[in-house]
Amino acid sequence: MGGSSPSVTYAPPPPAPTVTQQPTQSLESQTALNEVSGAQSRLNMTLGSQLDQQNKAFFTTQDMRQTQAVGGETRATIATQGEQQRASTITEGEQQRLGTRVTGEESRLGTRVTGEEQRRGIVTSGEQQRLGTVTEGEQQRLSTRVTGEESRLGMVTSGEQQRLGTRVTGEEQRRGMITEGEQQRLGTRVTGEEQRRGIVTSGEQQRLGTVTEGEQQRLGTRVTGEESRLGTRVTGEEQRRGTVTEGEQQRLGTRVTGEEQRRGTQTAGEETRKTDLQKIMQENYAANRNRNWAQGSYRA
C-alpha cells in the first residue's frame, strides 16, 4: 500500500457554451415584410395574368362584336344602296318606256294626220281638176253650139240672099256678096270671141284649180309641220321630265347612301370610343387595385 501511488480522477471538462442568437424586432419585421411582399407579388402577378387574360378575352370579344357590327352596317348600307340603285334603274326604265311610248304615239298620230291631210289634199285636187274639166267641156260645147247656130243662121241668110240675088240681078248679087261677106266676118268674129271666152274661162278655171291645190298643199304642209313640231316638243318635254326624274332619283339615292354611311361611321366611332373607354376603365381599375394591395401589404 505504501509503495503504490494514489490514482487521481479528473472531472470531465464542461461542455462548450451554446450561443443562442436572439432575433431582433427589425429583422423579424423585414423578414415578414419580405414574405408578405413576395406572396403579394406572386398574387399580383397571378391576378394580373388572370386579369390580362380576362381583358384580352373581353377586348377580343368586343373587337369581334365591333367587327360584326361594322360588317352588319356595311352589308345593310350596301343592301340599301343596291335597293336604291335598283329602284332608280326601275324608275328610269319606266320613264324611258313611257317616253318611248308617248313618242311613238305622237309619231303615229302625226303620221296619221299627215296622211289624212295628204289624202284630203289629193281628193280636193282631184275634185277641182274634175270641176275644171267639166267647166271646160261645158264651155267648149257652148262654143261649138253657138258656132253651129251661127253657121246655120249664116247658111239660112245666105240662101235668102242667094234667092234674093237670083231674083234681083247684079245689084242683088253684089248686095248678097256684101251681106255674105259681112255675115261671114260677123260669124268668124263671133266664133273667135266665143273661142277666146272659152279659152279665158278654161284658163281661169285651171288657175283657180291650181291656186286651190296650192292652198291645200300648203295647208297640209303647215299642218304636217305643226304636228311634227308638236310631236318633237312633247318628246323633248318627256325626255326632260325623264332626265329630271332620273336626276332626282339619283340625288335621293346618293343622299340616302351618304346618310347611311354617316350613320355607319357614327356607330363605328361610338363603338370605338366605348371600347377605348372600357380599356381605360379597366386600366384604372387594375392600377387602383394594385395600389391598394401594395398599401395593404405595406401596412401589414
Secondary structure as UniProt FT lines:
FT   HELIX           25..167
FT   HELIX           170..299
//
